Amino acid sequence: MKTVTCTAPVNIAVIKYWGKRDEKLILPLNDSISFTLSQDEMCAKTTVSISPKFSEDQFWLNDKKESLENPRIQNCLKEIRRRASKRKFDGKDENVWSWHVHICSKNNFPTAAGLASSAAGYACLVYALGQVYGVEGDLSPVARQGSGSACRSVHGGLVRWHKGEDDDGADSVARPIAPPGHFPDLQVIICVVSAGQKKTGSTEGMRQTVASSSLMQHRIKVSLPSRIESMMKAIEEKDWPTFCDLTIADSNEMHAVCLDTSPPCVYMTDTSHAVASLIHKYNDLKTDQGDINHKVCYTFDAGPNACIFTPGAVAKEVLPLLLQAFPPPPAQTPKEYVKGIASQPAPLSKELKRLADGCAQSGKLQYLIHTKVGDGPRVLVDP
Ligand code: DP6
């Protein structure tokens, strides 16, 4: 028997994937770019065991036995076994690819709340299967067949998923573009508006958008080609203010095409908009003060939760600003309310207090997750 335990990170797109050109192979209509988040606060964890003695494949998700009939899991398994069967062996375990597998997966964050849980989950599954079956090479096109965004979670730092041109998806792969420390001391604050399941999942939502939105044509043909080019340039030049502007613009455009869908896909709530508005006011203030490197940006996936990217020095100011605008409920201690990196919030200036107070009563957050950007999947040495 061979067993391995791995963890894999969540990734958050700053240029969003929304829409497929091939549903079965999960091939996207556009390139996307993401930041991989630290695994200290959020990750998927998967243990896989293979043995010639197992009589069938089995799967447990968050301690519950699940069916393995899901075609996406099947496609990942099939592809890993196909690659394993082609591997050159040193005479031992040649038939390893034919051994059945037992898979046990866990997430340490809310599933399907727009927190990219399927991305981390499939990246972890494919990475762990690759380890146990001894498969080398680029696993991003395998993870892609589990969930599109999962292909970006096989790398750390900034990652670009190339949509590719080939019909069989061979060139639809994710590649790292910069290490986690590219923008030094970058921090991430996730404002959890709701940890519940979203109404329309991403797969169904993007299918409806492609079928019905005319604004989507504009996004694919006009906005994205130049925005992606500008984003690559901003990353290359470490131009943080431009990175922020482009990230915000792309999130808003994705949610605009969602609203242009029939029936409309509404993911952001009033509280989501209140968070976005506070960030705009903060950025305007910093621009007025000539402090554009203090900018922060937000992005929303297919859910109401805001993901805020902020330089570390700025997080010291943004975190208390959020706490002032969206105070914890009386029953929660600050530690329960802000999970993750412990921080010493700076006292708020009068101006910032005024900004936050202008936002009061505009909604409630369930909690915040304070984290960083980080590396790709890992093998846990000591499971
Ligand atoms: C809004 O990867 O969950 O998070 O490929 O159908 O599984 P499927 O969709 P999924 O879509 C993620 C969409 C998004 C944007 C992004 O991560 O790029």
Boltz pocket constraint, residues with backbone or C-beta under 6 A from the ligand:
constraints:
  - pocket:
      binder: B
      contacts: [[A, 11], [A, 12], [A, 13], [A, 15], [A, 16], [A, 17], [A, 18], [A, 26], [A, 32], [A, 118], [A, 119], [A, 144], [A, 146], [A, 147], [A, 148], [A, 149], [A, 150], [A, 202], [A, 203], [A, 204], [A, 300], [A, 301], [A, 302]]
      max_distance: 6.0
